[in-house]
Amino acid sequence: MKVLITGATGLVGSALTSLLLKEGYSVHYLTTSKEKIKKTEDYTGFYWDPSKNIIDDNCFQGVSTIINLAGATIAQRWSSRNKELILNSRTKSLQTIYSAISKMTDNRKFKLISSSAIGIYPDSLANYYTEQTTEIDHSFLGEVVEAWELEMEKFKQLSCEVAIIRTGLVCSAKGGALPKLTTAVKNYMGAPFGSGSQWQSWIHIEDLAAMFLFLMEKDLIGVYNGVAPNPVTNKKMVNELAKVLNRPLILPNVPEFSLKLLLGEMSYLLLASQRVSCSKIQKKGFHFKYKNICKALESLYPTNTKTDSKQHLDIKEFV
């Protein structure tokens, strides 16, 4: 079975590609860099440029499932230019695939499994969000995710099955936010952000990759939250990381006004609170390998790993 992946060389894409190949699947991937195109029996690249609606139609040969992970990082200053990039990188990617499928004459039916984000849920310290929540966060992040998911839903017009994973904070030692926070803690500069009471719904990279595979193999459709069973506050996250790295937390919380002054509107990523439920996918039979943040962090930073290397630290690197 062949699977087409966008964003295959990113953090989640790399983990998912490795899992798919390990499980015996063949992977087609789309890349905007012709230099990154490789051709092997089970791993083949194809060129595309969503900004110009360009795609190599050969990428669909033998494919029944499309996994969409494309999108520019949200962790960059939210200038007008970058906001446009963040939004367009998500919507135009899906529009390019939609356009290519709509022109096919063989009436093939695809399944689309797309990454989304829990940033669609409103900022709240009290609410516990499920996939049934219809209220959308009044922020740039909420705006992006809403537009992103609207593009996904359009694929139903082509008789495609659609599954959506709203991803939380991805815990990985290879990229994302966690290594930057780890650097701060290692350098004795770790501290909660703002009050530290904001909820962070997280998921281990291995569980997230397994979740995409699970939705594909179980032929599930609809929206699912890509988060672990036990969300934690930002304060708890930082404290557990400090324990795993055997470092004390000696600094006071980073004031909210300082984050806003330094990062501007993007500071919302560090201060927003979303406590999100994963019960829907658990009821479908998915089993998490990492249910608690302490075990997840220990797997990423084993106790026998040296943790005293010093690195240059800039608070901007937290995001």
C-alpha positions in Angstrom: 0.0 0.0 0.0 1.3 3.5 -0.9 0.7 6.6 1.2 1.3 10.2 -0.1 2.6 12.6 2.6 3.1 16.3 2.5 5.5 17.7 5.1 7.3 14.3 5.2 10.7 15.8 6.1 9.3 17.8 9.1 9.3 16.8 12.7 6.0 14.8 12.6 6.5 13.8 9.0 9.9 12.2 9.6 8.6 10.1 12.6 5.5 9.1 10.6 7.5 8.2 7.5 9.8 6.0 9.6 6.9 4.2 11.1 5.1 3.6 7.8 8.2 2.2 6.2 8.8 0.0 9.3 5.2 -1.3 9.0 5.7 -2.2 5.3 4.1 0.7 3.6 5.5 2.6 0.6 5.8 6.3 0.9 5.4 9.0 -1.8 6.2 12.5 -0.6 5.9 16.0 -1.9 8.7 18.5 -1.7 9.2 22.1 -2.9 12.9 21.4 -3.3 14.0 19.4 -6.3 17.3 18.6 -4.5 15.3 16.7 -1.9 13.7 14.3 -4.4 14.8 10.7 -3.8 13.7 7.6 -5.6 13.9 4.2 -4.0 11.6 1.2 -4.0 9.6 2.3 -1.0 10.4 6.0 -0.7 9.8 8.3 -3.7 9.7 12.1 -3.8 7.8 14.4 -6.2 8.0 18.1 -6.8 5.3 20.6 -6.0 4.9 24.3 -5.5 1.5 25.1 -3.8 2.1 28.9 -4.1 1.8 28.4 -7.9 -0.7 25.4 -7.8 2.0 23.1 -9.3 2.1 19.4 -8.5 3.5 16.3 -10.1 0.4 14.2 -10.7 2.6 11.1 -10.7 2.6 11.4 -6.9 -0.9 9.9 -6.8 0.0 6.7 -8.7 -1.0 3.7 -6.5 -1.9 5.9 -3.6 -5.1 5.5 -1.6 -4.4 7.6 1.5 -3.0 11.2 1.6 -1.6 12.4 4.9 -1.3 16.2 5.0 1.3 17.7 7.3 2.3 20.8 5.3 2.5 24.2 6.9 5.0 26.9 7.8 5.9 27.0 11.5 3.5 29.0 13.6 6.5 29.9 16.0 7.7 33.0 14.2 6.9 36.6 14.8 3.3 37.3 13.7 4.1 40.1 11.3 1.6 40.8 8.5 3.9 39.0 6.1 4.5 36.0 8.3 0.8 35.7 9.1 0.1 35.5 5.4 2.8 32.8 5.0 1.5 30.8 7.9 -2.1 30.8 6.6 -1.3 30.3 2.9 1.2 27.5 3.5 -1.7 25.5 5.0 -4.6 26.5 2.7 -2.8 26.6 -0.6 -1.3 23.2 0.0 -4.7 21.6 0.4 -6.1 23.6 -2.5 -3.3 22.3 -4.8 -4.1 18.7 -3.9 -7.8 19.3 -4.3 -7.4 20.8 -7.7 -5.3 17.9 -8.9 -7.8 15.3 -7.6 -10.7 17.2 -9.1 -9.2 16.9 -12.6 -8.7 13.1 -12.4 -10.8 11.1 -14.8 -10.6 7.6 -13.3 -13.0 8.3 -10.4 -10.5 7.2 -7.7 -11.5 7.8 -4.1 -8.9 8.9 -1.6 -8.8 9.2 2.1 -7.4 12.5 3.5 -5.9 12.5 7.0 -4.8 16.0 7.9 -3.0 17.6 10.7 -4.7 20.5 12.4 -4.2 22.1 15.8 -5.9 22.4 19.2 -5.4 26.2 18.8 -8.9 26.2 17.4 -10.2 25.9 21.0 -10.7 29.1 23.0 -8.2 30.1 25.6 -9.5 28.9 29.0 -8.2 27.8 32.3 -11.5 26.1 33.2 -12.9 24.5 30.1 -12.2 20.9 29.1 -12.5 20.7 25.3 -13.8 17.8 23.2 -14.2 17.5 19.5 -17.8 18.5 20.0 -16.8 22.0 20.9 -18.0 24.5 18.2 -16.7 27.8 19.7 -13.5 29.0 18.0 -10.7 30.9 19.6 -10.7 34.7 18.8 -7.1 34.9 17.9 -4.9 34.6 14.8 -4.3 31.0 15.7 -8.0 30.2 15.8 -8.4 32.0 12.5 -5.7 29.9 10.9 -7.0 26.6 12.1 -10.6 27.4 11.2 -9.6 28.3 7.6 -7.3 25.2 7.5 -10.1 22.8 8.5 -12.5 24.4 6.0 -10.2 23.5 3.2 -10.0 19.9 4.5 -13.8 19.6 4.6 -14.0 20.5 0.9 -12.5 17.2 0.0 -15.8 15.6 0.9 -17.2 17.2 -2.2 -14.8 14.8 -4.2 -16.2 11.8 -2.3 -13.0 11.6 -0.2 -13.1 10.4 3.3 -11.7 13.0 5.7 -10.0 12.6 9.1 -8.5 15.4 11.1 -6.1 15.3 14.0 -6.0 18.4 16.1 -2.5 18.3 17.5 -1.3 19.6 20.8 2.3 20.4 22.0 4.4 17.7 20.3 7.1 16.3 22.7 10.2 15.4 20.8 13.9 15.8 21.5 14.5 16.4 17.8 12.5 19.6 17.2 9.6 21.8 18.1 9.3 23.7 21.4 10.7 21.1 23.8 14.4 21.3 22.9 14.4 25.0 23.3 12.8 24.8 26.7 15.3 22.0 27.6 18.2 24.3 26.7 16.8 26.9 29.1 16.5 24.4 31.9 20.0 23.0 31.3 21.4 26.5 31.5 19.6 27.2 34.8 17.3 29.6 33.1 14.1 27.5 33.0 11.0 29.1 34.4 7.2 28.9 33.8 5.7 31.5 31.5 3.4 34.1 32.9 1.3 32.6 35.8 2.3 29.1 34.7 -1.3 28.0 35.3 -2.2 27.8 31.6 -2.9 24.2 30.4 -0.7 22.5 27.9 -2.2 19.5 26.1 0.8 17.6 24.9 1.5 14.4 23.0 4.7 12.3 22.6 6.0 12.2 19.0 5.7 8.4 18.9 2.1 8.4 19.9 1.2 11.1 17.4 2.8 9.1 14.5 1.0 6.0 15.7 -2.3 7.9 15.8 -2.0 8.8 12.1 -1.3 5.2 11.3 -4.2 4.1 13.5 -6.7 6.3 11.7 -5.5 5.0 8.4 -5.6 1.3 9.3 -8.9 1.5 11.2 -10.5 3.6 8.3 -11.7 6.2 10.8 -13.1 9.6 9.7 -14.0 12.8 11.6 -12.1 15.0 14.0 -9.8 13.6 16.7 -7.8 15.4 19.3 -4.1 14.5 19.0 -3.2 14.9 22.7 -2.2 12.6 25.6 -4.7 11.6 28.3 -3.3 13.9 31.0 -2.8 17.6 30.2 -0.5 19.5 32.5 0.0 23.2 33.4 3.0 25.0 32.1 4.4 25.1 35.6 4.0 21.3 35.9 5.7 20.9 32.5 8.7 23.0 33.4 9.0 21.3 36.8 8.9 17.8 35.4 11.5 18.7 32.8 13.8 20.1 35.5 13.5 16.9 37.4 14.3 14.7 34.4 17.3 16.9 33.6 18.4 17.1 37.2 18.4 20.9 37.2 17.0 23.3 39.8 14.6 26.0 38.9 16.1 29.1 40.4 14.4 31.9 38.5 10.9 33.4 39.0 8.2 33.0 36.4 8.8 34.9 33.2 6.4 37.9 33.4 3.6 38.0 30.9 4.4 41.6 29.9 8.0 40.7 29.2 6.9 37.9 26.8 4.5 40.3 25.0 7.2 43.0 24.8 9.8 40.6 23.4 7.6 38.3 21.2 4.7 40.6 20.4 1.4 38.9 19.4 3.2 35.5 19.1 3.5 35.4 22.9 0.0 34.0 22.7 1.5 30.6 21.9 3.2 30.6 25.3 0.3 32.0 27.4 -2.9 30.5 25.9 -4.5 27.7 27.8 -6.3 24.7 26.2 -7.2 21.6 28.3 -8.2 19.0 25.7 -9.7 15.5 25.9 -8.5 12.5 23.9 -11.3 10.2 25.0 -12.9 10.0 21.6 -9.9 8.2 20.0 -9.4 6.1 23.1 -12.9 4.8 22.8 -12.0 3.8 19.2 -9.3 1.5 20.7 -6.2 3.7 20.5 -3.7 3.0 23.3 -1.2 5.6 24.3 2.3 4.5 25.0 3.0 7.7 27.0 0.0 8.8 29.1 1.9 10.9 31.7 4.4 13.8 31.1 7.0 12.4 33.4 7.3 9.1 31.5 7.2 10.9 28.2 10.1 13.3 29.2 12.1 10.4 30.7 11.9 8.6 27.3 13.2 11.6 25.5 15.9 12.5 28.0 17.1 9.2 29.6 18.8 9.6 33.0 22.1 8.2 31.6 22.3 11.0 29.1 24.7 13.8 29.8 22.8 17.0 30.4 25.5 19.5 31.3 26.3 20.8 27.8 26.1 24.6 27.7 24.4 26.2 24.7 23.8 29.8 23.8 20.4 30.8 25.1 18.0 33.4 23.8 14.5 33.8 25.2 13.2 34.1 21.6 14.3 30.5 21.2 11.6 29.3 23.7 9.2 29.4 20.7 
